[in-house]
Amino acid sequence: NLLDDFTVYVSPLTRAIETCKNIVPEKTRVLVSELLTEKVTHITDTGSPLSVLTKKYPDYTFDFNEEKWWYSESDTEPSEILEKRIRKFAKKIDLNKKTLVVTHGGFIRKAQGSLVRNCEARLSLIKKC
């Protein structure tokens, strides 16, 4: 398995998990992190309850336990909340390991400051500050 020495993270939105299933070989350990979800700006940016996801994707490891894990305090997630999620996720990454992240354009745009196309793959080198 080419990804044996990678840590693989994916957003819990179904579209990201399905993308991950198409690019990551079976039996690869995949960690689902609610921190990677899209910035909530549309109804399609909300997710499925954790109980639904764990039944649908039993081979994936969910690193959260909130049933309703997406932002729901208003129609649009404030940028400050997204920035806080990005910082929290960045702290989880082991810079000594290779990491694959399957996430969304809004998350990447805020984290890297650049636009991404739908289904675009990027190689990013992250250095400790």
C-alpha positions in Angstrom: 0.0 0.0 0.0 1.5 3.3 -1.1 0.0 5.1 1.8 1.2 2.8 4.6 3.5 5.5 5.9 0.9 8.3 5.6 -1.5 9.7 8.1 -4.8 10.1 6.2 -7.4 12.7 7.3 -10.8 13.4 5.7 -13.7 15.8 6.3 -16.9 14.1 7.6 -18.9 15.5 4.7 -20.1 12.6 2.6 -18.7 14.1 -0.6 -15.2 14.2 0.9 -15.4 10.7 2.3 -16.6 9.4 -1.0 -13.6 11.1 -2.7 -11.3 9.6 -0.1 -12.7 6.1 -0.8 -11.9 6.6 -4.5 -8.2 7.7 -4.0 -7.2 5.8 -0.9 -6.6 2.0 -1.1 -8.8 -0.3 1.1 -7.4 -1.2 4.5 -5.7 2.2 4.8 -6.4 3.8 8.2 -8.4 6.9 7.6 -9.1 9.4 10.4 -12.3 11.5 10.0 -12.0 14.9 11.6 -14.8 17.4 11.9 -12.2 20.2 11.9 -11.7 19.6 8.2 -15.3 20.3 7.2 -16.2 23.0 4.7 -17.0 26.5 5.9 -20.7 26.5 6.4 -22.2 28.9 3.8 -24.9 26.7 2.2 -27.2 23.9 3.3 -24.9 21.5 1.5 -22.1 22.3 3.9 -23.9 20.7 6.8 -23.4 17.0 7.5 -24.9 13.8 8.5 -25.2 12.8 12.2 -22.2 10.8 13.5 -24.4 7.7 14.1 -25.3 7.7 10.3 -21.7 8.2 9.3 -20.3 5.4 11.5 -22.8 3.0 10.1 -22.1 4.0 6.5 -18.3 4.1 6.9 -17.5 1.4 9.5 -13.9 1.1 8.4 -13.1 4.7 9.1 -12.0 6.1 12.5 -13.9 9.1 13.7 -11.9 11.4 16.0 -15.0 13.2 17.4 -18.1 12.1 19.3 -20.6 14.9 18.8 -23.7 13.6 17.0 -24.3 17.0 15.3 -20.7 18.1 14.6 -21.2 20.9 12.0 -21.6 24.6 12.7 -25.2 25.5 13.2 -25.4 28.7 15.2 -26.3 30.8 12.1 -26.6 30.4 8.3 -23.0 31.3 7.7 -20.0 30.2 9.8 -17.9 33.2 10.8 -14.3 33.3 9.5 -13.0 33.4 13.0 -14.6 30.0 13.8 -13.0 28.5 10.6 -9.6 30.0 11.5 -9.9 28.4 14.9 -10.6 25.0 13.4 -7.7 25.3 11.0 -5.3 26.1 13.9 -6.7 23.3 15.9 -6.2 20.8 13.0 -2.7 22.1 12.3 -1.7 21.2 15.9 -2.8 17.6 15.3 -0.4 17.1 12.3 2.8 15.3 13.1 5.4 17.1 10.9 7.6 14.1 11.0 5.1 12.0 9.1 3.6 12.2 5.6 0.0 13.4 5.7 -2.8 13.2 3.2 -5.8 15.5 3.8 -9.1 15.3 1.9 -11.0 18.5 2.6 -12.8 21.3 0.8 -12.1 24.5 -1.1 -13.2 26.9 1.6 -11.0 25.2 4.1 -8.0 25.2 1.8 -8.6 28.8 0.7 -8.6 30.0 4.3 -5.6 27.8 5.3 -3.4 28.5 2.3 -4.8 31.8 1.1 -5.4 30.6 -2.5 -8.3 29.4 -4.6 -8.6 25.7 -5.5 -10.6 24.1 -8.3 -13.1 21.3 -7.7 -11.3 18.0 -7.2 -7.9 19.7 -7.4 -5.0 17.8 -5.8 -2.2 19.8 -4.1 1.1 19.0 -2.7 2.0 21.2 0.2 5.1 21.2 2.3 4.4 22.3 5.9 7.2 23.5 8.1 7.2 24.1 11.8 7.4 27.7 12.7 
